[in-house]
């Protein structure tokens, strides 16, 4: 079983540029998935739905552009913590514990890309993404 905790950047239209820059600095392998890759059409289809940079030193940095129609409000953060792996019972338990007295923004359920995914803001205002692959 595998479990990881990674920083996740939420950017407003600059995810591709930023992640390409981070790869030029840190090296490694960069994978990008666009909203269009997941079926979206129109001007926002080239936006980055998910990017992951894995470096030779073992660092993992993830990012996405804000989904169409979403904006960052004053006080919002651009950094989220992402828990991912294949240990479903552990990740579900963590999701439920982190959600206690917090706000579930996306219920933990199967998504269009095939993984089980959920998003929440914990009682301290920290954003979490949980992805079970």
N, CA, C and O atoms as a MOPAC input file, in Angstrom:
PM7 MOZYME 1SCF
protein

 N      0.83400 1    -1.18100 1     0.00000 1
 C      0.00000 1     0.00000 1     0.00000 1
 C      0.87900 1     1.24500 1     0.00000 1
 O      1.97600 1     1.26500 1     0.55800 1
 N      0.35300 1     2.28300 1    -0.64900 1
 C      1.09000 1     3.52500 1    -0.78200 1
 C      0.24100 1     4.68400 1    -0.28600 1
 O     -0.94600 1     4.77300 1    -0.59900 1
 N      0.85300 1     5.56500 1     0.48400 1
 C      0.21600 1     6.79800 1     0.93800 1
 C      1.21500 1     7.93100 1     0.79600 1
 O      2.39800 1     7.76500 1     1.09400 1
 N      0.72600 1     9.11500 1     0.32600 1
 C      1.60200 1    10.27400 1     0.18100 1
 C      0.86200 1    11.54000 1     0.57700 1
 O     -0.35600 1    11.63900 1     0.42800 1
 N      1.61500 1    12.50200 1     1.08200 1
 C      1.10500 1    13.83400 1     1.36700 1
 C      1.89700 1    14.80600 1     0.50700 1
 O      3.12400 1    14.85700 1     0.58800 1
 N      1.18700 1    15.58500 1    -0.32700 1
 C      1.84300 1    16.47700 1    -1.28000 1
 C      1.20600 1    17.85900 1    -1.25800 1
 O      0.00300 1    17.98000 1    -1.02900 1
 N      2.00200 1    18.91200 1    -1.49500 1
 C      1.41700 1    20.23700 1    -1.69500 1
 C      0.73400 1    20.30200 1    -3.05500 1
 O      1.19100 1    19.70000 1    -4.02600 1
 N     -0.37200 1    21.04600 1    -3.10700 1
 C     -1.16000 1    21.19200 1    -4.33400 1
 C     -1.45700 1    22.67500 1    -4.50700 1
 O     -2.07900 1    23.29800 1    -3.64700 1
 N     -1.00600 1    23.23600 1    -5.62900 1
 C     -1.18800 1    24.65600 1    -5.91500 1
 C     -2.44500 1    24.86800 1    -6.75500 1
 O     -2.67300 1    24.15600 1    -7.73300 1
 N     -3.25400 1    25.84900 1    -6.37100 1
 C     -4.41900 1    26.25200 1    -7.16700 1
 C     -4.08900 1    27.60600 1    -7.77800 1
 O     -3.92600 1    28.59600 1    -7.06500 1
 N     -3.99300 1    27.64100 1    -9.09800 1
 C     -3.56200 1    28.85200 1    -9.79500 1
 C     -4.65000 1    29.32700 1   -10.74300 1
 O     -5.48100 1    28.54100 1   -11.19800 1
 N     -4.63700 1    30.58500 1   -11.02800 1
 C     -5.68500 1    31.19200 1   -11.85000 1
 C     -5.20900 1    31.37500 1   -13.29100 1
 O     -4.93200 1    32.49100 1   -13.73100 1
 N     -5.11700 1    30.25000 1   -14.02400 1
 C     -4.74500 1    30.30100 1   -15.43200 1
 C     -3.26200 1    30.21600 1   -15.71000 1
 O     -2.86000 1    30.34300 1   -16.86700 1
 N     -2.42700 1    30.00500 1   -14.70200 1
 C     -0.97900 1    29.97100 1   -14.90800 1
 C     -0.35100 1    28.62800 1   -14.51900 1
 O      0.86900 1    28.53200 1   -14.38700 1
 N     -1.16900 1    27.60000 1   -14.33800 1
 C     -0.63300 1    26.31200 1   -13.86800 1
 C      0.38700 1    25.72500 1   -14.84800 1
 O      1.43700 1    25.24400 1   -14.42100 1
 N      0.10200 1    25.75600 1   -16.13700 1
 C      1.04200 1    25.20000 1   -17.12700 1
 C      2.37500 1    25.94300 1   -17.07800 1
 O      3.43800 1    25.32400 1   -17.02900 1
 N      2.31000 1    27.24300 1   -17.09000 1
 C      3.52800 1    28.06900 1   -17.05200 1
 C      4.31100 1    27.82800 1   -15.75700 1
 O      5.52700 1    27.64200 1   -15.78700 1
 N      3.60900 1    27.83300 1   -14.62500 1
 C      4.28100 1    27.65200 1   -13.33300 1
 C      4.92200 1    26.27400 1   -13.22600 1
 O      6.07000 1    26.15900 1   -12.79700 1
 N      4.20300 1    25.23700 1   -13.60600 1
 C      4.73800 1    23.88700 1   -13.47300 1
 C      5.89300 1    23.64500 1   -14.44800 1
 O      6.82700 1    22.91000 1   -14.12700 1
 N      5.83700 1    24.24800 1   -15.61800 1
 C      6.95500 1    24.15200 1   -16.55800 1
 C      8.18900 1    24.84300 1   -15.96600 1
 O      9.31000 1    24.34800 1   -16.08900 1
 N      7.96600 1    25.97700 1   -15.33200 1
 C      9.05700 1    26.67500 1   -14.65800 1
 C      9.64200 1    25.81400 1   -13.53200 1
 O     10.86000 1    25.66600 1   -13.43800 1
 N      8.77500 1    25.24300 1   -12.67500 1
 C      9.27200 1    24.42200 1   -11.56900 1
 C     10.04900 1    23.21400 1   -12.08000 1
 O     11.03100 1    22.79800 1   -11.46500 1
 N      9.60900 1    22.64900 1   -13.20800 1
 C     10.36700 1    21.53600 1   -13.79600 1
 C     11.73500 1    22.01700 1   -14.26500 1
 O     12.71700 1    21.28800 1   -14.12800 1
 N     11.82300 1    23.23900 1   -14.82000 1
 C     13.12200 1    23.74400 1   -15.28300 1
 C     14.07300 1    23.97200 1   -14.10400 1
 O     15.29100 1    23.86800 1   -14.25400 1
 N     13.51600 1    24.27800 1   -12.94600 1
 C     14.33600 1    24.50400 1   -11.75400 1
 C     14.68200 1    23.19200 1   -11.05700 1
 O     15.84000 1    22.95300 1   -10.71600 1
 N     13.67800 1    22.34100 1   -10.84700 1
 C     13.83900 1    21.13400 1   -10.03700 1
 C     14.14100 1    19.87100 1   -10.84300 1
 O     14.55500 1    18.85700 1   -10.28200 1
 N     13.93200 1    19.93700 1   -12.17000 1
 C     14.09900 1    18.74800 1   -13.00100 1
 C     12.92200 1    17.81000 1   -12.81700 1
 O     11.93200 1    18.15300 1   -12.17100 1
 N     13.04000 1    16.62300 1   -13.39200 1
 C     12.00400 1    15.61600 1   -13.21300 1
 C     11.06300 1    15.48500 1   -14.38600 1
 O     11.32900 1    15.96100 1   -15.49000 1
 N      9.94700 1    14.81800 1   -14.11100 1
 C      8.95800 1    14.48200 1   -15.14000 1
 C      7.64800 1    15.19400 1   -14.80700 1
 O      7.13800 1    15.09900 1   -13.69100 1
 N      7.11300 1    15.91100 1   -15.80400 1
 C      5.88300 1    16.67700 1   -15.63100 1
 C      4.78500 1    16.05100 1   -16.47900 1
 O      4.96200 1    15.82000 1   -17.67500 1
 N      3.64100 1    15.77900 1   -15.84000 1
 C      2.45600 1    15.29100 1   -16.55000 1
 C      1.33500 1    16.29200 1   -16.37000 1
 O      1.07500 1    16.74300 1   -15.25500 1
 N      0.66300 1    16.64700 1   -17.46900 1
 C     -0.43900 1    17.61300 1   -17.44600 1
 C     -1.69100 1    16.97600 1   -18.03100 1
 O     -1.62700 1    16.28600 1   -19.04800 1
 N     -2.82100 1    17.20500 1   -17.39100 1
 C     -4.12700 1    16.82500 1   -17.92500 1
 C     -4.94600 1    18.10800 1   -18.01700 1
 O     -5.04000 1    18.85700 1   -17.04400 1
 N     -5.53600 1    18.36400 1   -19.17700 1
 C     -6.33700 1    19.57200 1   -19.34900 1
 C     -7.81300 1    19.26800 1   -19.11500 1
 O     -8.22900 1    18.10900 1   -19.10300 1
 N     -8.59300 1    20.32300 1   -18.93100 1
 C    -10.03700 1    20.15400 1   -18.83300 1
 C    -10.57300 1    19.53200 1   -20.12400 1
 O    -11.51100 1    18.73600 1   -20.08900 1
 N     -9.97600 1    19.89600 1   -21.26200 1
 C    -10.37800 1    19.31600 1   -22.54500 1
 C    -10.11800 1    17.82500 1   -22.62400 1
 O    -10.88800 1    17.09000 1   -23.24100 1
 N     -9.02600 1    17.36800 1   -21.99800 1
 C     -8.74900 1    15.93100 1   -21.96800 1
 C     -9.86900 1    15.16600 1   -21.27500 1
 O    -10.04800 1    13.97400 1   -21.52500 1
 N    -10.62700 1    15.83800 1   -20.40600 1
 C    -11.72100 1    15.21200 1   -19.67400 1
 C    -13.08500 1    15.53700 1   -20.26900 1
 O    -14.11600 1    15.31700 1   -19.63400 1
 N    -13.08500 1    16.07200 1   -21.51200 1
 C    -14.33700 1    16.26800 1   -22.23300 1
 C    -14.85500 1    17.68200 1   -22.31900 1
 O    -15.84700 1    17.91900 1   -23.00800 1
 N    -14.22700 1    18.63900 1   -21.64700 1
 C    -14.70200 1    20.01500 1   -21.71500 1
 C    -14.38800 1    20.60300 1   -23.08300 1
 O    -13.34100 1    20.32600 1   -23.66900 1
 N    -15.29800 1    21.40700 1   -23.57500 1
 C    -15.07800 1    22.11200 1   -24.83600 1
 C    -15.13100 1    23.61100 1   -24.57000 1
 O    -15.64000 1    24.05400 1   -23.54000 1
 N    -14.60100 1    24.38100 1   -25.50600 1
 C    -14.66600 1    25.82200 1   -25.37800 1
 C    -13.34500 1    26.43400 1   -24.96600 1
 O    -12.31300 1    25.76300 1   -24.95000 1
 N    -13.38400 1    27.72100 1   -24.63000 1
 C    -12.14300 1    28.47000 1   -24.36700 1
 C    -11.36700 1    27.99100 1   -23.14100 1
 O    -10.16200 1    28.22600 1   -23.05700 1
 N    -12.01900 1    27.33100 1   -22.19500 1
 C    -11.32700 1    26.87900 1   -20.98500 1
 C    -10.77500 1    25.45900 1   -21.10300 1
 O    -10.17300 1    24.94600 1   -20.15900 1
 N    -10.97800 1    24.82600 1   -22.25300 1
 C    -10.56500 1    23.43000 1   -22.41800 1
 C     -9.06300 1    23.22700 1   -22.28700 1
 O     -8.62100 1    22.13800 1   -21.91800 1
 N     -8.26200 1    24.26100 1   -22.58600 1
 C     -6.80400 1    24.14000 1   -22.47300 1
 C     -6.29400 1    24.37500 1   -21.05800 1
 O     -5.09900 1    24.22500 1   -20.80400 1
 N     -7.16400 1    24.73500 1   -20.14800 1
 C     -6.75400 1    24.93900 1   -18.76000 1
 C     -6.29300 1    23.63100 1   -18.13600 1
 O     -6.75700 1    22.55700 1   -18.52100 1
 N     -5.39700 1    23.71600 1   -17.19000 1
 C     -4.83500 1    22.53300 1   -16.55100 1
 C     -5.77300 1    22.05400 1   -15.44200 1
 O     -5.99400 1    22.75300 1   -14.45300 1
 N     -6.31800 1    20.85500 1   -15.62500 1
 C     -7.16500 1    20.24800 1   -14.60900 1
 C     -6.30600 1    19.62400 1   -13.50500 1
 O     -6.66700 1    19.65600 1   -12.32900 1
 N     -5.16500 1    19.05700 1   -13.90600 1
 C     -4.26300 1    18.43600 1   -12.93600 1
 C     -2.86600 1    18.34300 1   -13.54800 1
 O     -2.69500 1    17.93300 1   -14.69600 1
 N     -1.87700 1    18.73500 1   -12.75100 1
 C     -0.47800 1    18.60200 1   -13.15700 1
 C      0.28100 1    17.98700 1   -12.00000 1
 O      0.01800 1    18.29500 1   -10.83800 1
 N      1.22300 1    17.11600 1   -12.32300 1
 C      2.07100 1    16.53500 1   -11.28300 1
 C      3.51000 1    16.53900 1   -11.77000 1
 O      3.81900 1    16.07600 1   -12.86800 1
 N      4.37600 1    17.07300 1   -10.92700 1
 C      5.81100 1    17.08900 1   -11.19000 1
 C      6.45500 1    16.14900 1   -10.18500 1
 O      6.34500 1    16.35000 1    -8.97600 1
 N      7.12800 1    15.12100 1   -10.69000 1
 C      7.87500 1    14.19400 1    -9.83400 1
 C      9.34500 1    14.34500 1   -10.18200 1
 O      9.75200 1    14.11800 1   -11.32100 1
 N     10.14400 1    14.73200 1    -9.18300 1
 C     11.55800 1    14.98500 1    -9.43200 1
 C     12.39100 1    13.74800 1    -9.12900 1
 O     11.93800 1    12.82100 1    -8.45800 1
 N     13.60100 1    13.75400 1    -9.63300 1
 C     14.52900 1    12.65500 1    -9.37000 1
 C     14.92200 1    12.58400 1    -7.89200 1
 O     15.39600 1    11.55100 1    -7.42000 1
 N     14.72100 1    13.69200 1    -7.16600 1
 C     15.03000 1    13.72800 1    -5.74100 1
 C     13.87400 1    13.23700 1    -4.87200 1
 O     13.97600 1    13.21600 1    -3.64600 1
 N     12.77000 1    12.84100 1    -5.51700 1
 C     11.62800 1    12.31900 1    -4.77100 1
 C     10.59100 1    13.34800 1    -4.37900 1
 O      9.65300 1    13.02400 1    -3.65000 1
 N     10.73300 1    14.59700 1    -4.84900 1
 C      9.72900 1    15.61700 1    -4.56300 1
 C      8.53300 1    15.41800 1    -5.48400 1
 O      8.68400 1    15.01000 1    -6.63600 1
 N      7.35000 1    15.70800 1    -4.96800 1
 C      6.13800 1    15.69700 1    -5.78000 1
 C      5.41300 1    17.01500 1    -5.53800 1
 O      5.12700 1    17.37400 1    -4.39600 1
 N      5.12100 1    17.73000 1    -6.61900 1
 C      4.37500 1    18.97800 1    -6.55500 1
 C      3.22700 1    18.86400 1    -7.54400 1
 O      3.42700 1    18.48400 1    -8.69700 1
 N      2.02200 1    19.19600 1    -7.09000 1
 C      0.85900 1    19.12400 1    -7.95800 1
 C      0.22400 1    20.50200 1    -8.07500 1
 O      0.41200 1    21.36300 1    -7.21500 1
 N     -0.53700 1    20.70000 1    -9.15900 1
 C     -1.18500 1    21.98700 1    -9.38300 1
 C     -2.34200 1    21.84000 1   -10.34300 1
 O     -2.45600 1    20.85200 1   -11.06800 1
 N     -3.21200 1    22.86200 1   -10.33200 1
 C     -4.27400 1    22.96500 1   -11.32600 1
 C     -4.64700 1    24.42700 1   -11.48200 1
 O     -4.38800 1    25.25600 1   -10.60900 1
 N     -5.26200 1    24.72100 1   -12.61900 1
 C     -5.91200 1    26.01300 1   -12.77700 1
 C     -7.24700 1    25.93700 1   -12.05600 1
 O     -7.80100 1    24.85100 1   -11.88900 1
 N     -7.76100 1    27.06900 1   -11.63100 1
 C     -9.09400 1    27.07900 1   -11.03700 1
 C    -10.09600 1    26.60500 1   -12.08900 1
 O     -9.97600 1    26.98000 1   -13.25500 1
 N    -11.06900 1    25.80100 1   -11.70800 1
 C    -12.07900 1    25.39100 1   -12.66900 1
 C    -12.83000 1    26.60700 1   -13.20700 1
 O    -12.96400 1    27.61300 1   -12.50900 1
 N    -13.31500 1    26.52100 1   -14.43200 1
 C    -14.06500 1    27.63900 1   -15.01100 1
 C    -15.19300 1    28.08400 1   -14.07800 1
 O    -15.94600 1    27.26500 1   -13.55100 1
 N    -15.29100 1    29.39300 1   -13.88900 1
 C    -16.32800 1    29.94400 1   -13.04100 1
 C    -15.91200 1    30.13600 1   -11.59200 1
 O    -16.62400 1    30.79200 1   -10.83300 1
 N    -14.77700 1    29.58100 1   -11.19400 1
 C    -14.30600 1    29.74000 1    -9.82100 1
 C    -13.26400 1    30.84600 1    -9.75400 1
 O    -12.48700 1    31.03100 1   -10.69100 1
 N    -13.24800 1    31.56900 1    -8.66300 1
 C    -12.23700 1    32.59300 1    -8.43300 1
 C    -11.73300 1    32.46200 1    -6.99700 1
 O    -12.40500 1    31.88000 1    -6.14600 1
 N    -10.57600 1    32.99400 1    -6.74200 1
 C    -10.05900 1    33.05200 1    -5.38500 1
 C    -10.63300 1    34.28700 1    -4.70400 1
 O    -10.53100 1    35.39700 1    -5.22600 1
 N    -11.22900 1    34.09000 1    -3.54800 1
 C    -11.77200 1    35.19800 1    -2.78000 1
 C    -10.70000 1    35.68700 1    -1.80800 1
 O     -9.77700 1    34.93800 1    -1.48700 1
 N    -10.80200 1    36.91000 1    -1.34300 1
 C     -9.84700 1    37.38000 1    -0.34700 1
 C     -9.78200 1    36.40500 1     0.83600 1
 O    -10.81100 1    35.98300 1     1.36300 1
 N     -8.58900 1    36.06400 1     1.23200 1
 C     -8.40300 1    35.11500 1     2.31800 1
 C     -8.26100 1    33.67200 1     1.86400 1
 O     -7.84000 1    32.82100 1     2.64700 1
 N     -8.61100 1    33.37500 1     0.59100 1
 C     -8.40800 1    32.01900 1     0.07300 1
 C     -6.92100 1    31.76500 1    -0.08400 1
 O     -6.13800 1    32.69300 1    -0.28600 1
 N     -6.54600 1    30.51900 1     0.01000 1
 C     -5.15100 1    30.15500 1    -0.16500 1
 C     -4.96700 1    29.47000 1    -1.51000 1
 O     -5.90100 1    28.87000 1    -2.04300 1
 N     -3.77900 1    29.55900 1    -2.04500 1
 C     -3.48400 1    28.86900 1    -3.30000 1
 C     -2.78700 1    27.54400 1    -3.05600 1
 O     -2.45200 1    26.84100 1    -4.00900 1
 N     -2.56000 1    27.18600 1    -1.78800 1
 C     -1.89500 1    25.93000 1    -1.46400 1
 C     -2.86800 1    25.02400 1    -0.72100 1
 O     -3.53100 1    25.44800 1     0.22500 1
 N     -2.94600 1    23.78100 1    -1.15800 1
 C     -3.79100 1    22.75800 1    -0.55900 1
 C     -2.91300 1    21.55100 1    -0.29200 1
 O     -1.92200 1    21.33500 1    -0.98900 1
 N     -3.26900 1    20.76700 1     0.70700 1
 C     -2.55100 1    19.52700 1     0.98200 1
 C     -3.32000 1    18.37700 1     0.34900 1
 O     -4.53700 1    18.27000 1     0.50300 1
 N     -2.59500 1    17.51600 1    -0.36900 1
 C     -3.21600 1    16.40000 1    -1.07800 1
 C     -2.73700 1    15.08600 1    -0.48100 1
 O     -1.53800 1    14.81600 1    -0.41800 1
 N     -3.69100 1    14.27600 1    -0.04500 1
 C     -3.41100 1    12.92000 1     0.41700 1
 C     -3.82300 1    11.97700 1    -0.70300 1
 O     -4.95000 1    12.05500 1    -1.19200 1
 N     -2.92900 1    11.09300 1    -1.11400 1
 C     -3.30500 1    10.14600 1    -2.15500 1
 C     -2.60600 1     8.82300 1    -1.94400 1
 O     -1.60600 1     8.72900 1    -1.23200 1
 N     -3.15100 1     7.81100 1    -2.57400 1
 C     -2.60000 1     6.47300 1    -2.48000 1
 C     -3.64300 1     5.43300 1    -2.80100 1
 O     -4.68700 1     5.72900 1    -3.38300 1
 N     -3.34200 1     4.19200 1    -2.40700 1
 C     -4.25200 1     3.10000 1    -2.72900 1
 C     -4.81600 1     2.39700 1    -1.49900 1
 O     -5.50200 1     1.38400 1    -1.63200 1
 N     -4.54000 1     2.91400 1    -0.30800 1
 C     -5.06500 1     2.33400 1     0.92200 1
 C     -6.40800 1     3.00700 1     1.23200 1
 O     -6.47700 1     3.99800 1     1.95900 1
 N     -7.46600 1     2.43500 1     0.65800 1
 C     -8.77500 1     3.08900 1     0.71300 1
 C     -9.28800 1     3.28600 1     2.13700 1
 O     -9.79500 1     4.36200 1     2.45500 1
 N     -9.17300 1     2.29200 1     2.99000 1
 C     -9.72900 1     2.43700 1     4.33100 1
 C     -8.99400 1     3.52400 1     5.12400 1
 O     -9.63100 1     4.28600 1     5.85100 1
 N     -7.68700 1     3.60600 1     4.99800 1
 C     -6.93000 1     4.63600 1     5.70200 1
 C     -7.29200 1     6.01600 1     5.17600 1
 O     -7.53900 1     6.93300 1     5.95900 1
 N     -7.32500 1     6.17200 1     3.84800 1
 C     -7.63100 1     7.47700 1     3.26800 1
 C     -9.06100 1     7.90400 1     3.58000 1
 O     -9.29400 1     9.08100 1     3.85200 1
 N    -10.02000 1     6.99100 1     3.54800 1
 C    -11.40600 1     7.32500 1     3.92700 1
 C    -11.46500 1     7.76500 1     5.39600 1
 O    -12.14600 1     8.73200 1     5.73600 1
 N    -10.74500 1     7.04600 1     6.25400 1
 C    -10.71600 1     7.41600 1     7.66600 1
 C    -10.14000 1     8.80100 1     7.88100 1
 O    -10.67200 1     9.58200 1     8.66900 1
 N     -9.05500 1     9.11000 1     7.18500 1
 C     -8.45500 1    10.43300 1     7.29200 1
 C     -9.42000 1    11.50800 1     6.80700 1
 O     -9.55600 1    12.55900 1     7.43400 1
 N    -10.09600 1    11.23800 1     5.67300 1
 C    -11.04900 1    12.20200 1     5.12600 1
 C    -12.13800 1    12.50200 1     6.15500 1
 O    -12.45100 1    13.66200 1     6.42200 1
 N    -12.70300 1    11.45500 1     6.72200 1
 C    -13.78400 1    11.62900 1     7.70000 1
 C    -13.29600 1    12.38700 1     8.93100 1
 O    -13.99600 1    13.26600 1     9.43600 1
 N    -12.10200 1    12.05300 1     9.41700 1
 C    -11.56600 1    12.72900 1    10.59900 1
 C    -11.27600 1    14.20500 1    10.31300 1
 O    -11.58500 1    15.06600 1    11.13600 1
 N    -10.68700 1    14.50100 1     9.15900 1
 C    -10.38000 1    15.88000 1     8.80400 1
 C    -11.65100 1    16.70200 1     8.59100 1
 O    -11.66100 1    17.90700 1     8.84000 1
 N    -12.72000 1    16.05500 1     8.13200 1
 C    -13.98200 1    16.74500 1     7.85000 1
 C    -14.76100 1    17.08200 1     9.11900 1
 O    -15.64600 1    17.93700 1     9.09200 1
 N    -14.44000 1    16.41500 1    10.23400 1
 C    -15.16900 1    16.66000 1    11.47400 1
 C    -15.03700 1    18.12400 1    11.88600 1
 O    -13.92800 1    18.63000 1    12.05600 1
 N    -16.16200 1    18.79200 1    12.04200 1
 C    -16.23700 1    20.22300 1    12.36900 1
 C    -15.65700 1    21.10000 1    11.26500 1
 O    -15.37000 1    22.27600 1    11.48900 1
 N    -15.48300 1    20.53300 1    10.07600 1
 C    -15.02200 1    21.29100 1     8.91900 1
 C    -16.12500 1    21.36400 1     7.88200 1
 O    -17.30400 1    21.24400 1     8.21400 1
 N    -15.74700 1    21.56300 1     6.62200 1
 C    -16.70700 1    21.69700 1     5.52400 1
 C    -16.29400 1    20.80000 1     4.36500 1
 O    -15.24200 1    21.00800 1     3.76100 1
 N    -17.12100 1    19.80100 1     4.05100 1
 C    -16.87800 1    18.95800 1     2.87900 1
 C    -17.32500 1    19.75000 1     1.65300 1
 O    -18.48500 1    20.15000 1     1.54800 1
 N    -16.39500 1    19.96800 1     0.73400 1
 C    -16.70000 1    20.72800 1    -0.47500 1
 C    -17.02200 1    19.81100 1    -1.64500 1
 O    -17.86000 1    20.14300 1    -2.48400 1
 N    -16.36100 1    18.65800 1    -1.70700 1
 C    -16.64700 1    17.62400 1    -2.70700 1
 C    -16.69800 1    16.30500 1    -1.93600 1
 O    -15.68900 1    15.88900 1    -1.36800 1
 N    -17.85900 1    15.63800 1    -1.90700 1
 C    -17.94400 1    14.35900 1    -1.19900 1
 C    -16.95700 1    13.34200 1    -1.76500 1
 O    -16.64000 1    13.36700 1    -2.95400 1
 N    -16.48200 1    12.46300 1    -0.91600 1
 C    -15.53400 1    11.42600 1    -1.32100 1
 C    -16.29800 1    10.37200 1    -2.12500 1
 O    -16.99200 1     9.52600 1    -1.56000 1
 N    -16.15700 1    10.43800 1    -3.46800 1
 C    -16.87000 1     9.51400 1    -4.35500 1
 C    -16.13100 1     9.38000 1    -5.67900 1
 O    -15.24600 1    10.17500 1    -5.99500 1
 N    -16.50600 1     8.36900 1    -6.44100 1
 C    -15.84900 1     8.08500 1    -7.72300 1
 C    -16.02400 1     9.26800 1    -8.67300 1
 O    -17.10700 1     9.84200 1    -8.78500 1
 N    -14.91800 1     9.62200 1    -9.36000 1
 C    -14.91400 1    10.77000 1   -10.26400 1
 C    -14.74400 1    10.31900 1   -11.72100 1
 O    -14.50000 1     9.14300 1   -11.99200 1
 N    -14.87700 1    11.26800 1   -12.64700 1
 C    -14.82800 1    10.95000 1   -14.08200 1
 C    -13.49700 1    10.36700 1   -14.51600 1
 O    -13.44400 1     9.66800 1   -15.52800 1
 N    -12.41000 1    10.63000 1   -13.78200 1
 C    -11.10300 1    10.08600 1   -14.15700 1
 C    -10.87000 1     8.70000 1   -13.55100 1
 O     -9.82400 1     8.09200 1   -13.78000 1
 N    -11.83600 1     8.20200 1   -12.78200 1
 C    -11.77700 1     6.83300 1   -12.29900 1
 C    -11.39700 1     6.65700 1   -10.84200 1
 O    -11.65600 1     5.59900 1   -10.26800 1
 N    -10.78600 1     7.66700 1   -10.22400 1
 C    -10.39600 1     7.57000 1    -8.82300 1
 C    -11.55300 1     7.99300 1    -7.92300 1
 O    -12.49200 1     8.65000 1    -8.37500 1
 N    -11.48200 1     7.61800 1    -6.66400 1
 C    -12.37600 1     8.14100 1    -5.64100 1
 C    -11.69900 1     9.39900 1    -5.10100 1
 O    -10.52900 1     9.36600 1    -4.71900 1
 N    -12.44000 1    10.50800 1    -5.07000 1
 C    -11.85100 1    11.80700 1    -4.73700 1
 C    -12.81400 1    12.59700 1    -3.86800 1
 O    -14.03100 1    12.50400 1    -4.02700 1
 N    -12.25600 1    13.37900 1    -2.94400 1
 C    -13.04300 1    14.30400 1    -2.14700 1
 C    -12.20300 1    15.50800 1    -1.76800 1
 O    -10.97300 1    15.45700 1    -1.78500 1
 N    -12.88200 1    16.58700 1    -1.42800 1
 C    -12.20000 1    17.82700 1    -1.05800 1
 C    -12.90600 1    18.42100 1     0.14900 1
 O    -14.13200 1    18.37700 1     0.25800 1
 N    -12.10100 1    18.98200 1     1.06300 1
 C    -12.69300 1    19.58200 1     2.25600 1
 C    -11.81800 1    20.70500 1     2.77900 1
 O    -10.64500 1    20.83100 1     2.42500 1
 N    -12.42700 1    21.52000 1     3.63700 1
 C    -11.70400 1    22.51600 1     4.41400 1
 C    -11.87400 1    22.08100 1     5.86800 1
 O    -12.99300 1    21.93800 1     6.35900 1
 N    -10.74200 1    21.87500 1     6.54800 1
 C    -10.84100 1    21.38700 1     7.92500 1
 C    -11.21900 1    22.51700 1     8.88700 1
 O    -11.36000 1    23.66600 1     8.47000 1
 N    -11.38100 1    22.19800 1    10.14900 1
 C    -11.83500 1    23.15900 1    11.16300 1
 C    -10.88200 1    24.32900 1    11.33500 1
 O    -11.25000 1    25.34000 1    11.93300 1
 N     -9.65700 1    24.21000 1    10.81900 1
 C     -8.67300 1    25.28600 1    10.92300 1
 C     -8.53800 1    26.10000 1     9.64000 1
 O     -7.70700 1    27.00300 1     9.55400 1
 N     -9.36400 1    25.77200 1     8.64000 1
 C     -9.32900 1    26.48900 1     7.37300 1
 C     -8.34600 1    25.94400 1     6.37000 1
 O     -8.14000 1    26.55700 1     5.32200 1
 N     -7.72000 1    24.79400 1     6.65600 1
 C     -6.76200 1    24.18000 1     5.73200 1
 C     -7.52700 1    23.34600 1     4.71200 1
 O     -8.40300 1    22.55600 1     5.06500 1
 N     -7.18100 1    23.53400 1     3.44100 1
 C     -7.80600 1    22.79000 1     2.34500 1
 C     -7.11900 1    21.44600 1     2.18200 1
 O     -5.89300 1    21.36500 1     2.24900 1
 N     -7.90100 1    20.38500 1     1.96700 1
 C     -7.38800 1    19.02800 1     1.75000 1
 C     -8.05600 1    18.41100 1     0.53500 1
 O     -9.25600 1    18.57800 1     0.31800 1
 N     -7.26400 1    17.69500 1    -0.25600 1
 C     -7.74600 1    16.85900 1    -1.34300 1
 C     -7.38800 1    15.42100 1    -0.97100 1
 O     -6.26800 1    15.16100 1    -0.53200 1
 N     -8.31500 1    14.49600 1    -1.13900 1
 C     -8.05000 1    13.08900 1    -0.88700 1
 C     -8.36900 1    12.33800 1    -2.17400 1
 O     -9.48400 1    12.42900 1    -2.68800 1
 N     -7.39200 1    11.59500 1    -2.69600 1
 C     -7.55800 1    10.85700 1    -3.93800 1
 C     -7.14300 1     9.40600 1    -3.70600 1
 O     -6.00500 1     9.12000 1    -3.33600 1
 N     -8.09500 1     8.49500 1    -3.93300 1
 C     -7.83100 1     7.06100 1    -3.77700 1
 C     -7.73900 1     6.45900 1    -5.17200 1
 O     -8.73700 1     6.37900 1    -5.88900 1
 N     -6.53800 1     6.03700 1    -5.55500 1
 C     -6.30300 1     5.49800 1    -6.89600 1
 C     -6.31100 1     3.99600 1    -6.92200 1
 O     -6.12600 1     3.39700 1    -7.98200 1

